[in-house]
Amino acid sequence: MPENAVKTRKAFYVNPKDGYLNREPGTANQANLITNPDMMNTMLKQNMQGIAHMLMFSAIGSLFQGFILAQVPFPLGVKFKGMLQQGIYVHALDPTYVSSMSW
């Protein structure tokens, strides 16, 4: 890197008046966000969606345990087998098949 570029970048970061490293931190803090009713409503919605997804995926896993649900349309290596075929212990099965536990 040229010396002129290094000096320019250094001036940008450490300038005492308006340098990037000498800026004041933002005034918004977590306490103000939590007391905002809209933010609390958004957090509640996200938590409820997470619970719904967890219940849906656990139901799929328990109903279709040991079944193959899908096949990936592109070739995969053997290292993906443990990630995509949980609950199925067949060594000769192609790694592109996805089990219900992994889904």
MODELLER restraints for C-alpha pairs under 7 A, 6 or more apart:
rsr = mdl.restraints
at = mdl.atoms
rsr.add(forms.Gaussian(group=physical.xy_distance, feature=features.Distance(at['CA:12:A'], at['CA:19:A']), mean=5.52, stdev=0.5))
rsr.add(forms.Gaussian(group=physical.xy_distance, feature=features.Distance(at['CA:12:A'], at['CA:20:A']), mean=6.47, stdev=0.5))
rsr.add(forms.Gaussian(group=physical.xy_distance, feature=features.Distance(at['CA:13:A'], at['CA:19:A']), mean=4.90, stdev=0.5))
rsr.add(forms.Gaussian(group=physical.xy_distance, feature=features.Distance(at['CA:13:A'], at['CA:20:A']), mean=4.65, stdev=0.5))
rsr.add(forms.Gaussian(group=physical.xy_distance, feature=features.Distance(at['CA:13:A'], at['CA:21:A']), mean=5.41, stdev=0.5))
rsr.add(forms.Gaussian(group=physical.xy_distance, feature=features.Distance(at['CA:14:A'], at['CA:20:A']), mean=6.66, stdev=0.5))
rsr.add(forms.Gaussian(group=physical.xy_distance, feature=features.Distance(at['CA:14:A'], at['CA:21:A']), mean=5.88, stdev=0.5))
rsr.add(forms.Gaussian(group=physical.xy_distance, feature=features.Distance(at['CA:14:A'], at['CA:22:A']), mean=6.62, stdev=0.5))
rsr.add(forms.Gaussian(group=physical.xy_distance, feature=features.Distance(at['CA:16:A'], at['CA:22:A']), mean=6.35, stdev=0.5))
rsr.add(forms.Gaussian(group=physical.xy_distance, feature=features.Distance(at['CA:33:A'], at['CA:39:A']), mean=6.42, stdev=0.5))
rsr.add(forms.Gaussian(group=physical.xy_distance, feature=features.Distance(at['CA:34:A'], at['CA:40:A']), mean=6.24, stdev=0.5))
rsr.add(forms.Gaussian(group=physical.xy_distance, feature=features.Distance(at['CA:60:A'], at['CA:100:A']), mean=6.77, stdev=0.5))
rsr.add(forms.Gaussian(group=physical.xy_distance, feature=features.Distance(at['CA:61:A'], at['CA:100:A']), mean=5.42, stdev=0.5))
rsr.add(forms.Gaussian(group=physical.xy_distance, feature=features.Distance(at['CA:61:A'], at['CA:101:A']), mean=4.82, stdev=0.5))
rsr.add(forms.Gaussian(group=physical.xy_distance, feature=features.Distance(at['CA:64:A'], at['CA:100:A']), mean=5.78, stdev=0.5))
rsr.add(forms.Gaussian(group=physical.xy_distance, feature=features.Distance(at['CA:65:A'], at['CA:100:A']), mean=6.04, stdev=0.5))
rsr.add(forms.Gaussian(group=physical.xy_distance, feature=features.Distance(at['CA:65:A'], at['CA:101:A']), mean=6.41, stdev=0.5))
rsr.add(forms.Gaussian(group=physical.xy_distance, feature=features.Distance(at['CA:66:A'], at['CA:87:A']), mean=5.83, stdev=0.5))
rsr.add(forms.Gaussian(group=physical.xy_distance, feature=features.Distance(at['CA:66:A'], at['CA:88:A']), mean=5.73, stdev=0.5))
rsr.add(forms.Gaussian(group=physical.xy_distance, feature=features.Distance(at['CA:66:A'], at['CA:99:A']), mean=6.84, stdev=0.5))
rsr.add(forms.Gaussian(group=physical.xy_distance, feature=features.Distance(at['CA:66:A'], at['CA:100:A']), mean=6.86, stdev=0.5))
rsr.add(forms.Gaussian(group=physical.xy_distance, feature=features.Distance(at['CA:67:A'], at['CA:99:A']), mean=5.85, stdev=0.5))
rsr.add(forms.Gaussian(group=physical.xy_distance, feature=features.Distance(at['CA:67:A'], at['CA:100:A']), mean=5.94, stdev=0.5))
rsr.add(forms.Gaussian(group=physical.xy_distance, feature=features.Distance(at['CA:68:A'], at['CA:97:A']), mean=6.63, stdev=0.5))
rsr.add(forms.Gaussian(group=physical.xy_distance, feature=features.Distance(at['CA:68:A'], at['CA:98:A']), mean=5.74, stdev=0.5))
rsr.add(forms.Gaussian(group=physical.xy_distance, feature=features.Distance(at['CA:68:A'], at['CA:99:A']), mean=4.33, stdev=0.5))
rsr.add(forms.Gaussian(group=physical.xy_distance, feature=features.Distance(at['CA:68:A'], at['CA:100:A']), mean=6.01, stdev=0.5))
rsr.add(forms.Gaussian(group=physical.xy_distance, feature=features.Distance(at['CA:69:A'], at['CA:98:A']), mean=5.97, stdev=0.5))
rsr.add(forms.Gaussian(group=physical.xy_distance, feature=features.Distance(at['CA:69:A'], at['CA:99:A']), mean=5.61, stdev=0.5))
rsr.add(forms.Gaussian(group=physical.xy_distance, feature=features.Distance(at['CA:69:A'], at['CA:100:A']), mean=5.71, stdev=0.5))
rsr.add(forms.Gaussian(group=physical.xy_distance, feature=features.Distance(at['CA:70:A'], at['CA:97:A']), mean=5.91, stdev=0.5))
rsr.add(forms.Gaussian(group=physical.xy_distance, feature=features.Distance(at['CA:70:A'], at['CA:98:A']), mean=5.19, stdev=0.5))
rsr.add(forms.Gaussian(group=physical.xy_distance, feature=features.Distance(at['CA:71:A'], at['CA:96:A']), mean=5.47, stdev=0.5))
rsr.add(forms.Gaussian(group=physical.xy_distance, feature=features.Distance(at['CA:71:A'], at['CA:97:A']), mean=4.32, stdev=0.5))
rsr.add(forms.Gaussian(group=physical.xy_distance, feature=features.Distance(at['CA:71:A'], at['CA:98:A']), mean=5.81, stdev=0.5))
rsr.add(forms.Gaussian(group=physical.xy_distance, feature=features.Distance(at['CA:72:A'], at['CA:96:A']), mean=5.06, stdev=0.5))
rsr.add(forms.Gaussian(group=physical.xy_distance, feature=features.Distance(at['CA:72:A'], at['CA:97:A']), mean=6.28, stdev=0.5))
rsr.add(forms.Gaussian(group=physical.xy_distance, feature=features.Distance(at['CA:75:A'], at['CA:96:A']), mean=6.35, stdev=0.5))
rsr.add(forms.Gaussian(group=physical.xy_distance, feature=features.Distance(at['CA:76:A'], at['CA:95:A']), mean=6.16, stdev=0.5))
rsr.add(forms.Gaussian(group=physical.xy_distance, feature=features.Distance(at['CA:76:A'], at['CA:96:A']), mean=5.93, stdev=0.5))
rsr.add(forms.Gaussian(group=physical.xy_distance, feature=features.Distance(at['CA:77:A'], at['CA:95:A']), mean=6.71, stdev=0.5))
rsr.add(forms.Gaussian(group=physical.xy_distance, feature=features.Distance(at['CA:78:A'], at['CA:95:A']), mean=5.96, stdev=0.5))
rsr.add(forms.Gaussian(group=physical.xy_distance, feature=features.Distance(at['CA:80:A'], at['CA:95:A']), mean=6.42, stdev=0.5))
rsr.add(forms.Gaussian(group=physical.xy_distance, feature=features.Distance(at['CA:81:A'], at['CA:95:A']), mean=4.85, stdev=0.5))
rsr.add(forms.Gaussian(group=physical.xy_distance, feature=features.Distance(at['CA:83:A'], at['CA:102:A']), mean=6.78, stdev=0.5))
rsr.add(forms.Gaussian(group=physical.xy_distance, feature=features.Distance(at['CA:84:A'], at['CA:98:A']), mean=4.99, stdev=0.5))
rsr.add(forms.Gaussian(group=physical.xy_distance, feature=features.Distance(at['CA:84:A'], at['CA:99:A']), mean=6.29, stdev=0.5))
rsr.add(forms.Gaussian(group=physical.xy_distance, feature=features.Distance(at['CA:84:A'], at['CA:102:A']), mean=5.32, stdev=0.5))
rsr.add(forms.Gaussian(group=physical.xy_distance, feature=features.Distance(at['CA:85:A'], at['CA:98:A']), mean=5.54, stdev=0.5))
rsr.add(forms.Gaussian(group=physical.xy_distance, feature=features.Distance(at['CA:85:A'], at['CA:99:A']), mean=4.92, stdev=0.5))
rsr.add(forms.Gaussian(group=physical.xy_distance, feature=features.Distance(at['CA:85:A'], at['CA:102:A']), mean=6.17, stdev=0.5))
rsr.add(forms.Gaussian(group=physical.xy_distance, feature=features.Distance(at['CA:86:A'], at['CA:99:A']), mean=6.37, stdev=0.5))
rsr.add(forms.Gaussian(group=physical.xy_distance, feature=features.Distance(at['CA:86:A'], at['CA:101:A']), mean=5.66, stdev=0.5))
rsr.add(forms.Gaussian(group=physical.xy_distance, feature=features.Distance(at['CA:86:A'], at['CA:102:A']), mean=5.64, stdev=0.5))
rsr.add(forms.Gaussian(group=physical.xy_distance, feature=features.Distance(at['CA:87:A'], at['CA:101:A']), mean=6.30, stdev=0.5))
